Amino acid sequence: MSSFSAIIPCYHDESKLVDLLRQLRNLPDNSFQGALEVIVVDGADSPSCRNICHQYDARWIAGEPCRGGQLLSGAALAQGDTLWFLHADIRLPHDPLKAMGRALAQGAVGGYFRFRFDEPRAWPALLLEPAIAFRCRFGIPYGDQGLFMTRQAYAEVGGHSPWPLFEEVSLVRGLRRIGRFLPLRESVFIDPRRWHRDGWWRRTWANRNLAFAFARGVAPERLAARYRSKTV
């Protein structure tokens, strides 16, 4: 089995990080011993985040509060054959290492998990989830879908862009140019708190507007400021 490095950018999200690190520790056939290395890149340089990482035997490093830069920093330190990028507030499927291993054994350079909203769900999730799956097939799956790839492929395409938003776009495009980037059947479960807070359709429309603006050439830094103003 390949060795994996899970790389998690964090910024004042310690309660969610605890849940994720607990899930990673309890994966089948894994106790952070050989199969999985965990690296947390903390954009807040928080003592509480550092203590949590030490408690769960995850490597903690401080970084600037820029998601693309945090991911690049974590990838530069990773020792695993496969790099697995995770957001702190997701819930994992039962055996994600096995699912990724199957895709890599088929010759894929990487892939991504299916997007599914976690509990508490609402009826718009039933429409949004297949729409997101369709968009990912022909567009870009984003970083909250547990993107993974071989370390060699990541280096070959230049890694993430050093941006605070849309940092995975050029990475995914590059991976698709050099090989197969597979969608997995298994789901990662996305925290729906912001959709509940903002309204499901309003939140979706705001996200699409950010993507349209990025496609028109608006700087990611400007878009990130707009995103943060609506997501805190």
PyMOL commands that set and color helices and strands:
alter all, ss='L'
color gray80, all
select helices_A, chain A and resi 14-25+47-55+67-77+96-105+124-138+143-145+151-157+169-178+193-198+200-215+220-231
alter helices_A, ss='H'
color red, helices_A
select strands_A, chain A and resi 4-10+36-42+59-62+82-85+90-91+110-117+148-150+181-190
alter strands_A, ss='S'
color yellow, strands_A
deselect
rebuild
show_as cartoon
